[in-house]
Amino acid sequence: MGQTIEIKKVTPVGRVLVIDTDRSLTGQDGESFTGSQTASQVDTFPARLAVRLFEADSEVDYVYAMSNAVSVRRRSDWDPASMAKASDVVAEFFRVYPD
């Protein structure tokens, strides 16, 4: 149930990973979060996504979502496995049940 979000492009820029999707996650205003605790205090889709990203990778320390893009910052550089994990979290965000 739910739809997979198509990931159009994943771009690492230093410690920031920009994930471009086919779907809007916010309105025109972006939302930023600096930790799972701050994100869990807000009940919006970007906040819920941020909580999942923080929980999926303990190195993630900042998430910013605006329109159809999500920027995720890590304390250390991105490697292929961590980029794939973050992309999967975003892609499966609207999925209620796995395949």
ZIPEVEN-V48056 format. One record per residue. RES is the residue in one small letter. SS is DSSP state (a for helix, b for strand, c for the rest). NEAR is the number of other ideal C-beta (glycine too) atoms within 12 Angstrom. Layout:
BEGIN
res = [RES/RES]
ss = [SS/SS]
near = [NEAR/NEAR]
END
This chain:
BEGIN
res = [m/g/q/t/i/e/i/k/k/v/t/p/v/g/r/v/l/v/i/d/t/d/r/s/l/t/g/q/d/g/e/s/f/t/g/s/q/t/a/s/q/v/d/t/f/p/a/r/l/a/v/r/l/f/e/a/d/s/e/v/d/y/v/y/a/m/s/n/a/v/s/v/r/r/r/s/d/w/d/p/a/s/m/a/k/a/s/d/v/v/a/e/f/f/r/v/y/p/d]
ss = [c/c/c/c/c/c/b/b/b/b/b/b/b/c/c/b/b/b/b/b/b/c/c/c/c/c/c/c/c/c/b/b/b/c/c/a/a/a/a/a/c/c/c/c/a/a/a/a/a/a/a/a/a/a/a/a/c/c/c/b/b/b/b/b/b/b/c/c/b/b/b/b/b/b/c/c/c/c/c/a/a/a/a/a/a/a/a/a/a/a/a/c/c/c/c/c/c/c/c]
near = [10/14/15/22/28/19/27/18/18/29/20/24/16/14/21/25/38/29/39/25/31/19/25/20/33/27/14/10/14/21/29/24/33/18/22/25/14/19/30/18/15/22/12/21/23/34/29/27/39/43/27/31/40/30/21/27/30/15/24/36/25/27/43/30/39/22/20/25/31/44/38/40/31/28/17/16/16/29/16/13/13/27/30/20/27/39/33/23/34/42/28/26/32/23/17/11/10/9/9]
END
